[in-house]
């Protein structure tokens, strides 16, 4: 093999290595984008985190948990009562 052929082969190998590295980088970037843009997966993760926090609050501070449940129920009841009252007035 002549020196010119050896140089050409080295150049081709270097190009192939660079191409492989760029492909791997592109695959990594694509994977990260898919994770960020997958809304349903992110919602599922947020719901799971909220469940863990609620269970932790219920276990560590049951009085605060009960107060929160009563508060949410009171707000829901007031909103419902207000809507029904406005519909009944019509």
Order of alpha helices (4+ residues) and beta strands (2+ residues): alpha-alpha-alpha
